[in-house]
């Protein structure tokens, strides 16, 4: 190679990801795939679930929201529980969007009730009886869990 050829070489001509690193990542992906497949094939029980406990308080509610973050919460008889602005209802509206997606996947009515409950362990959960979907609200942070805790307290 002449001096003229080597001077035209730019830094981006080198490998962006070293070949060893790419092979290590592929090995990691393959290993994870094998482990997950083995767990599914052997019906290994799920062990990373939140602690259970007895239900202390529960409330059945109807949620609705919009893409801007506003949310409306009603009792099953239609009584208004909360009419939240986008600043107040962002998380509740986000949960409503998840419910709509899950209900669409399961092809059930989009406007069914959900159950918000508190267990004796102090954990808050939301459960959609029409799809079986549930979420431990404590995993979304204290402020977001507090939004649903206030609905239980009212």
Beta strands, then each sheet from edge to edge (+ up, - down):
strand 1: 55-65
strand 2: 71-75
strand 3: 80-84
strand 4: 114-119
strand 5: 124-127
strand 6: 134-136
sheet 1: 3+ 2- 1+ 4- 5+ 6-
end
